[in-house]
Amino acid sequence: MSGAPPDPDIARAALPAAYADWRNSALGRITDALEERLLLDRIGPARGLRILDVGCGDGVLATRLAAAGARVTGLDASTKMLAAARRRADAAEVELKLVHGDAAALPFDDAGFDVVLSVATLCFSDAPRKPFAEMVRVAAPGGRVVLGELGRWSLWAAQRRIKGWLGSPVWRTARFRSRGDLLGLAGDAGLGGASVTGAVFYPPLGLAARLMAPLDPAIGAVTTIGAAFLVLDATKPAATPA
């Protein structure tokens, strides 16, 4: 998730190995667990929900939600990632619909999902309002949009900016966002009840993760300052009677 490499075209060939390396590290395991916990807490009980995971990658979260009883559709622009997601879902023996497509032009009807989820997708978009508007469009009235993004004010963001300045093809294109940025997206799209919660308040070091992870949820309950990962949770207004 926030620590693993994202999915711009230029880096796709290396993604499966990079994900594996990240998840085999203590820092990766601890960080992913905290991010996943926050996302699942925001989504709540998943059984019976129609969930769309935009930019599903190799399907870790989509598979988890399907195992919890949700009807999950995963969309990604990378066929390599979709193949990895299919292998993961098959190994877990869960049903997962996978679709190749573009977040800025979702190939779904209006109002088809109870929850639209996206993790670390908009941070690699030059025009984030278009994919976000698409997520809102396909959410049902009264449904929710849950967006996980890379926090602007953190040591992780500082490290990634330096990597971008030094020529990293991945981090050179990244846009980090603040709590205010995410609330602004939700407000401009007409969503209600928007809140932003943070996670991963430690620097990108395995020892720091081991020491601070037990305190992370408590810190996230009171602030987003210093969070490497931010989650927006907002609701699409219910349809009004004609």
HELIX and SHEET records of a PDB file:
HELIX    1   1 ASP A    9  ALA A   14  5                                   6    
HELIX    2   2 LEU A   15  ASN A   24  1                                  10    
HELIX    3   3 ALA A   26  ILE A   43  1                                  18    
HELIX    4   4 VAL A   60  ALA A   67  1                                   8    
HELIX    5   5 THR A   79  ALA A   92  1                                  14    
HELIX    6   6 LEU A  122  PHE A  124  5                                   3    
HELIX    7   7 ARG A  129  VAL A  138  1                                  10    
HELIX    8   8 LEU A  155  TRP A  165  1                                  11    
HELIX    9   9 TRP A  171  THR A  173  5                                   3    
HELIX   10  10 ARG A  179  ASP A  188  1                                  10    
HELIX   11  11 GLY A  206  MET A  212  1                                   7    
HELIX   12  12 ALA A  213  LEU A  215  5                                   3    
HELIX   13  13 ASP A  216  GLY A  220  1                                   5    
SHEET    1   A 7 LYS A  97  HIS A 100  0                                        
SHEET    2   A 7 ARG A  71  ASP A  76  1                                        
SHEET    3   A 7 ARG A  50  VAL A  54  1                                        
SHEET    4   A 7 PHE A 113  VAL A 119  1                                        
SHEET    5   A 7 ALA A 139  LEU A 150  1                                        
SHEET    6   A 7 PHE A 229  THR A 235 -1                                        
SHEET    7   A 7 GLY A 192  ALA A 199 -1                                        
END                                                                             
